[in-house]
Amino acid sequence: MQTSEAMKSLFLAWQAPTRAWFPIGRLNADREHGLYVFQYTQGALRAKEQVGFQPLPAFPDFGARYEASELFPLFKNRVLDPHRRDFAEYLRTLDIDPANPDPIEILGVSGGERQTDSFEVFPKIEKGSDNSFRCRFFLHGLRHVAEPGQHRGLLLRQDELLQVSLELNNPVTGPAIQLTTRDYMFLGWAPRYLVGDILKAVAGTSTLSARVVRVNESHVPVNRRILIELTGRLPESMVPMSGADFQPVH
C-alpha cells in the first residue's frame, strides 16, 4: 500500500500466558480509498517460536496479505457501537471529537482491549519532518500503585506536566517507563510498546515530556481514567517502531 496522509497504521499485540507481549500484526487503514490491509509481523513468528502462538482464525496464514473494503471484524468489534446511547460520552473520555469519530483513532487511544481475549491495539508512531513525535495513551497500572499514588492520580489536572523516567528492573516486564508527578509521586507506567523506542531515544539524548490530557470521572473504568500525551524529539537517524518485531512477514 502506498503511504499517504490518509493512511493510518495500527499494530496488534498479544499477551502470552507467560505475560510476555508480542506485536503480532499490522493494520494499514486508508479510509479515503476504502482499503484495509492486515499482515502478520515478525513478532508473530517470534511468539510462535517462543510460546507457541498460532494464527488467528480470521487470518489463518502467517505469510498472507489480507485486504478488505471495510474494517476487519477483529478490529471493528473492539470499538463501541456508535448506536449506543453512551457513545458520545465514550468518545469524550478518549478526548475524541464526537462529530467525526474515526474507528482507527478510537482504537489507537483506547487500545481496543476486551475481557474475553489477550489482544491490545496501539498506533504506529510517526516522526515528523522536525524529528518530533506525539502519542496518546491511558496511564497503565494505576490500580497497582500504592494508595497515595492512586489518590494523587485522581487529583491530576488537565495540562499538568509529568516526569518520564526509566525503570530498568521491573519484575514483570524488565525495562519500563514510569510516569510521576513533578513532586515525584509515582503514578504508573507508559504502555509496553513504547519502551524500546524510548530507551533508544534517551540513549540518543532526546527530549521527552508528558502532560495530562484529561482525568475521567470515577465511574469510568480505571484503565481509561487518566489520558496522557507524550511528546519529544527523536535522533535524526532513528525510525520509531522499525525493529524486527514490527516488520511484516514476507
HELIX and SHEET records of a PDB file:
HELIX    1   1 GLN A   42  VAL A   51  1                                  10    
HELIX    2   2 PRO A   73  LYS A   76  1                                   4    
HELIX    3   3 PHE A   87  THR A   93  1                                   7    
HELIX    4   4 PRO A  103  SER A  110  1                                   8    
HELIX    5   5 LEU A  142  HIS A  144  5                                   3    
HELIX    6   6 GLU A  147  LEU A  154  1                                   8    
HELIX    7   7 ARG A  192  LEU A  194  5                                   3    
HELIX    8   8 VAL A  195  ALA A  203  1                                   9    
HELIX    9   9 VAL A  222  ARG A  224  5                                   3    
HELIX   10  10 ALA A  244  PHE A  246  5                                   3    
SHEET    1   A 5 ARG A  65  ALA A  68  0                                        
SHEET    2   A 5 LEU A  35  TYR A  40 -1                                        
SHEET    3   A 5 TRP A  21  ASP A  30 -1                                        
SHEET    4   A 5 MET A   7  GLN A  15 -1                                        
SHEET    5   A 5 PHE A 119  PRO A 123 -1                                        
SHEET    1   B 6 SER A 132  PHE A 138  0                                        
SHEET    2   B 6 ILE A 226  ARG A 233 -1                                        
SHEET    3   B 6 LEU A 208  VAL A 215 -1                                        
SHEET    4   B 6 LEU A 161  ASN A 170 -1                                        
SHEET    5   B 6 GLY A 174  THR A 180 -1                                        
SHEET    6   B 6 PHE A 186  TRP A 189 -1                                        
END                                                                             
